[in-house]
Amino acid sequence: MGEIPLAACDRIIRNATKLRVGNDAAALLAEVLEEIGTEIAAEAGTLAKHAGRRTVKASDIKLAAR
């Protein structure tokens, strides 16, 4: 199981659609969001290292998410 709680994904889908949500849909959204988040985090880490830092900042995440 991933890092993103299924309940949070369930709420995201419910709030966006005002529909009921299947467990498989919430699980798949969690998986997709984790993949996207991992890619963004890796790119942000690269940006922080390039800047000579060992700390990822919010600006690194914003830039990597573009």
MDAnalysis code that builds the backbone (N, CA, C; Angstrom):
import MDAnalysis as mda
import numpy as np

u = mda.Universe.empty(198, n_residues=66, atom_resindex=np.repeat(np.arange(66), 3), trajectory=True)
u.add_TopologyAttr("name", ["N", "CA", "C"] * 66)
u.add_TopologyAttr("resid", np.arange(1, 67))
u.add_TopologyAttr("resname", ["MET", "GLY", "GLU", "ILE", "PRO", "LEU", "ALA", "ALA", "CYS", "ASP", "ARG", "ILE", "ILE", "ARG", "ASN", "ALA", "THR", "LYS", "LEU", "ARG", "VAL", "GLY", "ASN", "ASP", "ALA", "ALA", "ALA", "LEU", "LEU", "ALA", "GLU", "VAL", "LEU", "GLU", "GLU", "ILE", "GLY", "THR", "GLU", "ILE", "ALA", "ALA", "GLU", "ALA", "GLY", "THR", "LEU", "ALA", "LYS", "HIS", "ALA", "GLY", "ARG", "ARG", "THR", "VAL", "LYS", "ALA", "SER", "ASP", "ILE", "LYS", "LEU", "ALA", "ALA", "ARG"])
u.atoms.positions = np.array([
    [0.837, -1.185, 0.000],
    [0.000, 0.000, 0.000],
    [0.876, 1.241, 0.000],
    [0.371, 2.278, -0.626],
    [1.145, 3.495, -0.773],
    [1.055, 4.416, 0.422],
    [1.516, 5.615, 0.220],
    [1.577, 6.618, 1.272],
    [0.300, 7.445, 1.382],
    [-0.475, 7.514, 0.315],
    [-1.659, 8.370, 0.300],
    [-2.865, 7.575, 0.813],
    [-3.543, 8.065, 1.840],
    [-4.694, 7.343, 2.399],
    [-5.855, 7.254, 1.406],
    [-6.503, 6.108, 1.394],
    [-7.642, 5.913, 0.499],
    [-8.801, 6.838, 0.861],
    [-8.973, 7.112, 2.148],
    [-10.065, 8.001, 2.565],
    [-9.890, 9.397, 1.964],
    [-8.670, 9.873, 1.886],
    [-8.418, 11.188, 1.302],
    [-8.751, 11.184, -0.188],
    [-8.380, 10.120, -0.873],
    [-8.685, 10.012, -2.303],
    [-10.187, 9.899, -2.525],
    [-10.849, 9.179, -1.653],
    [-12.305, 9.058, -1.715],
    [-12.943, 10.437, -1.600],
    [-12.482, 11.241, -0.635],
    [-13.021, 12.597, -0.447],
    [-12.753, 13.482, -1.655],
    [-11.562, 13.371, -2.233],
    [-11.224, 14.173, -3.414],
    [-12.202, 13.878, -4.542],
    [-12.432, 12.599, -4.798],
    [-13.341, 12.220, -5.882],
    [-14.770, 12.658, -5.567],
    [-15.223, 12.403, -4.326],
    [-16.590, 12.780, -3.938],
    [-16.803, 14.279, -4.039],
    [-15.836, 15.061, -3.570],
    [-15.968, 16.526, -3.618],
    [-15.951, 17.048, -5.052],
    [-15.206, 16.390, -5.924],
    [-15.105, 16.843, -7.312],
    [-16.314, 16.432, -8.146],
    [-16.942, 15.304, -7.786],
    [-18.003, 14.768, -8.639],
    [-19.384, 14.761, -8.007],
    [-19.447, 14.838, -6.666],
    [-20.712, 14.709, -5.923],
    [-21.369, 13.350, -6.183],
    [-20.556, 12.334, -6.465],
    [-21.032, 10.975, -6.701],
    [-20.447, 10.027, -5.672],
    [-21.012, 8.824, -5.602],
    [-20.441, 7.797, -4.746],
    [-19.145, 7.315, -5.384],
    [-18.265, 6.744, -4.559],
    [-16.937, 6.356, -5.029],
    [-16.680, 4.895, -4.681],
    [-16.249, 4.129, -5.661],
    [-15.880, 2.746, -5.416],
    [-14.490, 2.662, -4.814],
    [-14.257, 1.633, -4.017],
    [-12.943, 1.451, -3.398],
    [-11.839, 1.334, -4.444],
    [-12.138, 0.681, -5.572],
    [-11.135, 0.521, -6.615],
    [-10.762, 1.864, -7.242],
    [-11.747, 2.775, -7.355],
    [-11.469, 4.099, -7.907],
    [-10.576, 4.897, -6.975],
    [-10.850, 4.855, -5.681],
    [-10.030, 5.574, -4.708],
    [-8.618, 5.011, -4.678],
    [-8.499, 3.687, -4.758],
    [-7.178, 3.054, -4.746],
    [-6.382, 3.427, -5.991],
    [-7.047, 3.460, -7.132],
    [-6.345, 3.816, -8.369],
    [-5.915, 5.276, -8.357],
    [-6.776, 6.161, -7.843],
    [-6.397, 7.571, -7.742],
    [-5.185, 7.720, -6.833],
    [-5.169, 7.009, -5.712],
    [-4.025, 7.069, -4.797],
    [-2.744, 6.627, -5.502],
    [-2.840, 5.572, -6.283],
    [-1.670, 5.068, -7.014],
    [-1.174, 6.092, -8.031],
    [-2.087, 6.681, -8.776],
    [-1.715, 7.671, -9.794],
    [-1.105, 8.909, -9.144],
    [-1.737, 9.390, -8.071],
    [-1.218, 10.578, -7.390],
    [0.164, 10.324, -6.798],
    [0.376, 9.112, -6.298],
    [1.681, 8.791, -5.742],
    [2.756, 8.768, -6.828],
    [2.424, 8.224, -7.998],
    [3.384, 8.209, -9.110],
    [3.745, 9.627, -9.529],
    [2.722, 10.476, -9.676],
    [2.959, 11.864, -10.075],
    [3.760, 12.592, -8.994],
    [3.381, 12.391, -7.744],
    [4.088, 13.032, -6.638],
    [5.541, 12.612, -6.545],
    [5.814, 11.336, -6.808],
    [7.181, 10.835, -6.769],
    [8.025, 11.479, -7.861],
    [7.442, 11.618, -9.054],
    [8.164, 12.266, -10.156],
    [8.472, 13.721, -9.822],
    [7.501, 14.432, -9.277],
    [7.701, 15.840, -8.915],
    [8.751, 15.958, -7.817],
    [8.681, 15.080, -6.814],
    [9.644, 15.125, -5.708],
    [11.065, 14.852, -6.190],
    [11.209, 13.901, -7.107],
    [12.538, 13.591, -7.638],
    [13.109, 14.784, -8.396],
    [12.283, 15.421, -9.205],
    [12.729, 16.598, -9.956],
    [13.063, 17.746, -9.001],
    [12.257, 17.928, -7.957],
    [12.531, 18.975, -6.972],
    [13.849, 18.704, -6.252],
    [14.127, 17.444, -5.975],
    [15.410, 17.082, -5.356],
    [16.580, 17.423, -6.253],
    [16.425, 17.173, -7.534],
    [17.467, 17.522, -8.499],
    [17.692, 19.029, -8.518],
    [16.610, 19.791, -8.485],
    [16.728, 21.258, -8.475],
    [17.422, 21.745, -7.211],
    [17.099, 21.160, -6.071],
    [17.732, 21.556, -4.812],
    [19.225, 21.236, -4.839],
    [19.580, 20.058, -5.331],
    [20.999, 19.691, -5.420],
    [21.741, 20.631, -6.360],
    [21.104, 20.973, -7.475],
    [21.727, 21.886, -8.437],
    [21.981, 23.262, -7.805],
    [21.102, 23.662, -6.893],
    [21.253, 24.944, -6.203],
    [22.225, 24.846, -5.028],
    [22.789, 23.650, -4.801],
    [23.759, 23.480, -3.729],
    [23.119, 23.309, -2.362],
    [21.856, 22.893, -2.348],
    [21.151, 22.717, -1.081],
    [20.882, 21.246, -0.820],
    [20.683, 20.916, 0.454],
    [20.291, 19.567, 0.852],
    [18.848, 19.550, 1.346],
    [18.158, 20.663, 1.153],
    [16.778, 20.804, 1.579],
    [15.909, 21.148, 0.372],
    [14.835, 20.399, 0.194],
    [13.877, 20.703, -0.865],
    [12.924, 21.760, -0.322],
    [12.776, 22.847, -1.058],
    [11.916, 23.948, -0.650],
    [10.640, 23.945, -1.491],
    [9.661, 24.711, -1.021],
    [8.396, 24.817, -1.744],
    [8.618, 25.342, -3.160],
    [9.568, 26.228, -3.326],
    [9.845, 26.773, -4.666],
    [10.361, 25.691, -5.602],
    [11.088, 24.703, -5.081],
    [11.547, 23.577, -5.896],
    [10.357, 22.743, -6.360],
    [9.408, 22.523, -5.459],
    [8.220, 21.746, -5.808],
    [7.402, 22.486, -6.867],
    [7.218, 23.793, -6.672],
    [6.464, 24.582, -7.648],
    [7.112, 24.519, -9.023],
    [8.414, 24.671, -9.061],
    [9.123, 24.650, -10.336],
    [9.057, 23.259, -10.981],
    [9.204, 22.230, -10.189],
    [9.166, 20.864, -10.719],
    [7.775, 20.468, -11.184],
    [6.737, 21.045, -10.585],
    [5.373, 20.693, -10.945],
    [4.932, 21.306, -12.264],
    [5.668, 22.259, -12.767],
    [5.299, 22.908, -14.032],
    [5.350, 21.966, -15.187],
])
